[in-house]
Amino acid sequence: MENHREDIELDLTEFDQPGIIAKNAAIVLLKNNLKRIKENENIYYDKEKDAQFMKKYYRKLNLHGKGKNVFYSLHSYLKKTHKNIIPYFLSKDMYLYTWVDLQPDGTMKSIYSGKINDPDTFLLDDFMTVNERYEKFQELNQLYLNKHEMLKRVKSIDYESKFNTEHIVPQSWFNAAEPMKGDLHHLFVCQPDCNTLRSNLPYGDHAFYNPESETEPIRNHCGVASGEYFEPEYGKGTVARAMLYFFVRYPDAIKKSIMKKIHIPVLLKWNRDFPVTVYEKHRNLAIYEIQGNRNPFIDFPELADVIWP
């Protein structure tokens, strides 16, 4: 059998010493941010500050033309202004958990269930997952496997030991490549069981399921994965706007075979039915200050219907 060390490289960057130091720094950063929010509620989201940034950010763009022109103008601008490219593990640990995905009261909500938890719980859970994955990868590294078997084992580890982070656009849709993988605009806190339930399914509505109804009997704190679609119990407008951002920022990243399965009218409906929240505005401002670009569908939700009439 061929030696896997010549055939495939395992990505162990999450386990290196700088990564461990960053995780310790993340805990300190989180505590400082929680303290700041408690002392001054405007720290979480400063409406006036954001309005000034929005005006400055969009001042040279024409957002009133035809949909196709608006699409390409936004694509070029989102790419140009995405100046700080952050790898996934730094995005997740140093920004998502410590600031970007915080709720106004300093807690965190799982994107598909709305389940509330303390942010330090998510951080500590992920640290334990890192250790678990490290041990499994180390064991795997001692084996002599062919490329096919090695990839199969790696995927198994990814499936069994998930982080508390959801890529709204699944990694398999774009081969887990950067800068898409670490782009904070489509990274959200998510409990692993919901992550597993959704898998890599596109979003969709199910005729038999209405999570917004108080009489809906299905309450599994995630949603429903049936057929070729996943419908979340919570966060529909938020995930729709995050996915629409991805389409404009990375128009050629998603495999064509997958794009054919994505139901854009459902995303547009969710965008209309579930208005932008303060939480999303906080995220957008925070990510703008970190990455340099914004999600235009949070700033101007109506643009979605202009681009995809």
C-alpha positions in Angstrom: 0.0 0.0 0.0 1.2 3.5 -0.7 2.4 5.8 2.1 -0.2 8.4 2.8 2.4 11.0 3.8 3.4 11.3 0.1 -0.2 11.2 -1.1 -2.1 13.6 1.1 -1.5 16.3 3.6 -3.7 16.7 6.7 -4.6 20.2 7.6 -3.3 20.5 11.2 -3.1 24.3 11.4 -5.8 24.4 14.1 -3.5 22.5 16.4 -0.3 24.5 16.1 1.2 26.6 18.9 0.0 30.0 17.6 -3.5 28.5 17.3 -3.4 27.4 21.0 -2.3 30.9 22.0 -5.1 32.5 20.0 -7.6 30.3 21.7 -6.4 31.5 25.1 -6.5 35.1 23.9 -10.0 34.6 22.6 -11.3 33.9 26.1 -9.7 37.2 27.4 -11.1 39.1 24.4 -14.6 37.7 25.0 -14.7 38.7 28.6 -13.5 42.2 27.7 -16.3 42.6 25.1 -19.0 41.3 27.5 -17.8 43.8 30.0 -18.0 46.7 27.5 -21.5 45.7 26.4 -22.7 45.7 30.0 -21.2 49.1 30.7 -22.5 50.8 27.6 -25.3 49.3 25.4 -24.3 51.5 22.4 -21.1 49.6 22.2 -23.0 46.6 20.9 -24.6 48.6 18.0 -24.0 52.3 17.4 -26.8 53.3 15.0 -25.3 56.7 14.2 -21.8 55.4 13.7 -23.1 52.7 11.3 -25.2 55.2 9.3 -22.0 57.3 8.7 -20.1 54.2 7.7 -22.9 53.1 5.3 -23.0 56.5 3.7 -19.3 56.5 3.1 -19.1 52.8 2.0 -21.8 53.1 -0.7 -21.3 56.7 -1.8 -19.7 55.8 -5.2 -22.0 53.0 -6.1 -25.1 53.2 -8.2 -27.7 50.9 -6.7 -30.6 52.1 -8.8 -29.9 50.5 -12.1 -30.9 47.2 -13.7 -30.5 44.1 -11.6 -27.6 42.7 -13.6 -25.7 46.0 -13.4 -26.3 46.2 -9.7 -25.1 42.7 -9.2 -21.8 43.2 -11.0 -21.2 46.6 -9.4 -21.7 45.1 -6.0 -19.6 42.0 -6.8 -16.6 44.2 -7.8 -17.0 46.4 -4.8 -17.4 43.7 -2.2 -14.3 42.0 -3.5 -12.3 45.2 -3.7 -13.3 46.2 -0.1 -12.7 42.7 1.4 -9.2 43.8 2.4 -8.6 41.6 5.4 -8.7 38.0 4.5 -8.9 35.9 7.6 -8.4 32.1 7.7 -11.3 30.1 9.1 -9.9 29.2 12.6 -9.0 32.8 13.4 -12.4 34.0 12.1 -14.2 31.5 14.3 -12.2 31.8 17.5 -11.0 35.4 17.5 -14.0 37.1 16.0 -17.2 35.1 15.7 -17.3 33.8 19.3 -15.8 36.8 20.9 -17.8 39.6 19.2 -19.4 39.2 15.8 -22.1 36.6 16.8 -23.0 38.0 20.3 -26.6 38.9 21.0 -27.5 42.3 22.5 -27.5 40.8 26.0 -24.1 39.2 25.6 -25.5 35.6 25.0 -25.4 33.6 21.8 -28.2 31.9 19.8 -27.8 28.9 17.7 -28.7 30.0 14.1 -31.2 27.3 13.3 -32.8 26.7 16.7 -32.6 30.1 18.5 -31.3 28.1 21.5 -29.5 30.5 23.9 -26.2 29.8 25.5 -23.2 31.5 27.0 -20.5 32.4 24.5 -17.8 30.9 26.7 -19.6 27.6 26.5 -19.3 27.6 22.7 -15.6 28.5 23.0 -14.8 25.8 25.5 -16.8 23.2 23.6 -14.7 24.0 20.5 -11.5 23.8 22.4 -12.5 20.3 23.5 -13.4 19.4 19.9 -10.0 20.6 18.8 -8.3 18.3 21.3 -10.5 15.4 20.2 -9.8 16.0 16.5 -6.1 16.3 17.2 -6.0 12.9 18.9 -7.9 11.3 16.0 -5.7 13.0 13.4 -2.6 11.8 15.3 -3.8 8.3 15.3 -4.6 8.6 11.6 -1.2 9.9 10.9 0.4 6.7 12.2 -1.4 4.6 9.6 -0.3 3.8 6.1 -3.4 4.3 3.9 -4.0 5.1 0.3 -5.5 8.4 -0.7 -9.0 7.2 -1.0 -9.1 5.6 2.5 -7.3 8.6 4.1 -9.9 11.1 2.7 -12.7 8.8 3.9 -11.2 8.7 7.4 -10.7 12.5 7.4 -14.3 13.1 6.4 -15.4 10.8 9.1 -13.5 12.8 11.7 -15.1 16.0 10.4 -18.5 14.5 10.6 -18.1 13.1 14.1 -16.3 16.0 15.7 -18.0 19.2 14.6 -17.4 22.7 15.8 -20.2 25.1 17.0 -20.0 27.0 13.7 -22.2 26.8 10.6 -21.2 27.8 7.1 -24.4 29.1 5.6 -23.0 28.0 2.3 -21.7 24.5 3.0 -18.0 24.0 2.6 -18.5 21.1 0.2 -20.2 23.6 -2.2 -16.9 25.5 -2.7 -14.3 22.8 -1.8 -13.7 24.4 1.6 -11.4 27.0 0.0 -10.4 30.3 1.4 -11.3 33.2 1.4 -14.9 31.7 1.4 -14.3 29.4 4.3 -13.3 32.2 6.7 -15.6 34.9 5.4 -17.5 36.0 8.6 -20.5 37.2 6.7 -21.7 33.5 6.3 -20.3 32.1 9.6 -22.8 31.6 12.5 -22.9 29.9 15.8 -24.7 26.6 15.5 -25.1 23.6 17.8 -23.4 20.5 16.1 -26.6 18.4 16.0 -28.3 21.1 13.9 -25.2 21.4 11.7 -25.4 17.6 11.2 -29.1 17.6 10.4 -28.8 20.3 7.8 -25.6 18.6 6.3 -25.1 20.3 2.9 -28.7 20.6 1.9 -30.0 23.8 0.2 -32.7 25.8 2.1 -36.3 25.3 1.2 -39.9 25.4 2.5 -41.9 22.3 3.3 -45.6 22.3 2.9 -46.1 20.1 6.0 -43.9 22.3 8.3 -44.6 25.8 9.6 -42.2 26.6 12.4 -43.6 30.2 12.7 -47.0 28.8 13.8 -47.6 28.3 17.5 -49.5 25.1 16.7 -46.6 23.5 14.8 -46.2 20.0 16.3 -42.6 19.6 15.1 -40.3 21.2 17.7 -36.8 19.6 17.4 -34.8 22.8 18.0 -33.2 22.6 14.5 -35.7 22.3 11.7 -36.7 19.7 9.1 -34.4 18.1 6.5 -36.6 16.3 4.0 -36.0 15.4 0.4 -33.5 17.8 -1.1 -34.1 20.7 1.3 -33.6 21.9 4.8 -36.0 24.3 6.5 -34.7 25.8 9.8 -36.8 26.4 12.8 -35.3 29.8 13.4 -33.2 32.4 11.6 -34.7 32.2 8.1 -34.2 35.9 7.2 -30.7 36.0 8.5 -29.5 32.9 6.6 -31.2 34.1 3.4 -29.3 37.4 3.5 -26.0 35.7 4.3 -26.4 33.3 1.4 -27.4 36.1 -1.0 -24.3 38.0 0.0 -22.2 34.9 -0.8 -23.8 34.7 -4.3 -22.7 38.3 -5.1 -19.3 38.2 -3.4 -18.3 34.8 -4.9 -20.4 34.3 -8.1 -18.2 31.5 -9.5 -17.4 29.7 -6.2 -20.4 27.3 -6.0 -20.4 24.3 -8.2 -22.9 24.6 -11.1 -24.5 21.3 -10.2 -25.4 22.6 -6.8 -26.5 26.1 -8.0 -29.2 24.4 -10.0 -30.6 22.9 -6.7 -30.7 26.2 -4.8 -34.2 27.7 -4.6 -33.5 31.4 -4.8 -37.3 32.4 -4.7 -37.4 30.9 -1.2 -34.4 33.0 -0.1 -36.1 36.1 -1.5 -39.3 35.2 0.3 -37.5 34.7 3.6 -35.7 38.0 3.1 -39.0 39.8 2.7 -40.9 37.9 5.5 -38.3 38.2 8.2 -36.9 41.8 8.6 -33.3 42.7 9.4 -32.7 42.6 13.2 -30.4 44.6 15.4 -28.3 41.5 15.8 -27.7 41.4 12.0 -26.9 45.1 12.0 -24.4 44.5 14.8 -22.8 41.7 12.8 -22.6 43.7 9.7 -20.9 46.7 11.4 -18.5 44.4 13.3 -17.5 42.5 10.1 -17.1 45.7 8.2 -14.6 46.9 10.8 -12.8 43.5 10.7 -12.9 42.5 7.0 -13.6 45.8 5.3 -16.7 44.9 3.4 -20.5 44.8 4.2 -23.5 42.7 3.4 -25.6 44.9 1.2 -28.7 42.8 1.8 -28.6 43.8 5.5 -28.2 47.5 4.6 -30.7 47.4 1.7 -32.9 44.2 1.8 -34.9 45.4 -1.1 -31.9 45.0 -3.4 -32.4 41.3 -3.5 -35.6 41.7 -5.5 -33.9 44.1 -7.8 -31.1 41.6 -8.6 -33.3 38.5 -8.7 -36.7 39.9 -10.0 
